[in-house]
């Protein structure tokens, strides 16, 4: 059931949601970065939550650069650790 709720939430996420989350966490993103993150979130969310997230971060590193991906990975780890029991 949690998976269905997460999937429905992911379907509703907008690029503006990504921008607001990034700003809240002091992450500076270019428009191109937001487009890339939006694509990955919409298409790889299951792999990020239930599969091999490292593969996704490796692909992201190629597109965004290692500095931004390190920041994003820290946020991912923080929230994954905090909420993984609900997944």
Secondary structure, 3 states (H helix, E strand, C coil): CHHHHHHHHHHHCCHHHHHHHHHHCCCCCCHHHHHHHHHHHHHHHHHHHHCCHHHHHHHHHHHHCHHHHHHHHHHHHHHHHHHHHHC
